């Protein structure tokens, strides 16, 4: 397997998989799905699935580059795909699709397991007690947490704390339709 991949390319793959299944995905939900795929891959292989980093935002882990790519969709289902933009010319180009079968299978498995869940349920799962998100948020209450980043070593050590049972109903009701960083 090569990698880590551009997180927007993996997000595009997830959106393609959702389209094949007839599902719609919002940016809020996409963030959690990407995080779950990254966490599963990281715990299995000890290598990151995507480049960059996740941050602990109010409604769970968020990859800032992917958030920015799909922010124009707001709280509506995402219908576009992320593209790469040349910083010098401003021209856009399609992102290369991952061709590694392990990655394609991982994305398919994550979408099959979690892609049908409402955003509020995905938020609940990402907020599990002792999970990477909760460890970073708890640390920030008493210490400095640089940019609220969730380091890969914390994901490796804490990912197992995410709930294993998957129901469709959120515990605390649906969250707002868009995520925001902690102020």
N, C-alpha and C positions, 0 to 999 in steps of 0.2 A: 504494500500500500504506500502510495505517496501521500504527501500532505505535510503540514496542515493545509486545508483548503481555504479559499476565500469564503468567509461565512455567508456572503450573499449568494454564492453559487450553490451552497448546501440549502439555503433558504429557498432558492428558485426550484431546486429538486423537490423540496417538501411541498411547495405550492403546486408543482406539476402532479405530484402524487395525490394531493387533495383534489385537484381537478379530475383526475382519473376516477376517483371515488365519488365524485359529485358533491364534495364538501366545500364549504367556504371557510377561509381562514382570515382572521384579523391580525394586525401587527401585534397586538397583545398576546394572542394565542401563539403566533409564529415564534415569538421570543422564547416562550416556555418550551415549545417543541424543539427548537434548535438547541436550547440548553440541555434538555433531556438527552438528545442525540449525542451532544458533546460529552456529557457526563458519563453516559453508558460506554462510549468509545474510549474515553480516558481511563475509566476504571478497568476495562478489559485489556487495553493495549499499553497503558501508561504513556500514550502519545496523544497529543491534542488532535481533535477532528478538524477544528477551524483555527485560523490565525486570529490574533487580537485577544480580546478578553471580554468577560461578562462583568457587569456591575450589578450591585444590589440596589434595585429601584423599589419604589413603594409596593408595586404589585409583583415583585419577583425578579429573577435574573433577566438582564437585558444586554444584548450585544449592541453597543452604540452604533457601529457601522451599519448593521442591519436595520436598526431602528430608523436611522436617517434615510436609508434607501427606501423605506416603505412609509415614512411619516406622511407623505402626501395623501395616502389612503385614509388617514385619520382613523376613525373607528369602524369604517366600512370594510367589507371583505376586500382583500387584495386581489386586483385583477391584472396588475402589471407584473413585470419581472424586473429585478435589479439589473443594472448595466454598469459597466466600468466606464469611467470618464477620464480622458486624457487631461491632466491638469494644465498642460501648456496650450493645447489646441481647443479644449472644451468638447472635442468630438467624443461621442459615445460608441461603445462596441458591446456586443453580447459577451457575457461571462462564459468561459468554457464550462461545459457540463462535466461533472465527475463521471468517470467511466469505470472506476474500480468497483467490482461487483460487491465486495464487502461493504463499501460505503452505501451503495445503492440498496443493498439488503437491509442495512442498519436503518436507513431513512424509511424504507418501506415498513419495517417492524415498528419503529417509533410512531409512524403515522397510523398504522393499524391499531396499536395499543392506546394511543393518546389523542390522535388527530380528530376523533369524533367528539371529544369532550368539550363542554362549554368553557369559555375563557375563565370563568370563576372557579371551576374545578381544577383547571391547570394551575391557577394562582395558588389555590389551597395546597396542591401537591408540591409546588415549588417553595412553599412556606413551612414545610414540615419541621417539627422541632428537631434541633441539632443538625439540620441540613446545612449545606454550604451557605445558602442565602441567610439563614437565621444566625449562623456563627458570625458572619460579617456585620450584620445589622446589630447584633448584641455587642460586638466589640466596639462598634462606632459609638455606642452609648457611653462608653467609659474611656475610650482611647481614640487615637487618630487612625482612621481607615482611609488611606489614600484613594480618593476618587471612588470609594465604595467598591473597589475591584474585588472580585471573587477569584483568588489565585487558583491555578490548576491543582496545586498540591492540596489545597483545602477541598476542592471538588473530589480528588482521589480519596482523601481521608474521610470525607463526610457524606458522599453521595449515597451511601447505603442507608442513610437515615430518611430518605424519601419514602413515602408510603408505598407499599407494594400493592395494596388493594386499590382498585380503580373503579370508582362509582361515577355516575354522571352528575350528581347534585353537589353544588358547592355548599360548604358549611355556613359561610357567612354571607350568602347572597352574591349576586353578580357584582363584580367590581365596576368602577367607572370604565368607560369604553377605551380609554387611552392611559398608558402608564406615564409616570413622571419620576424623575430622580428625586431622592430625598433632598429636601432643602437644607 
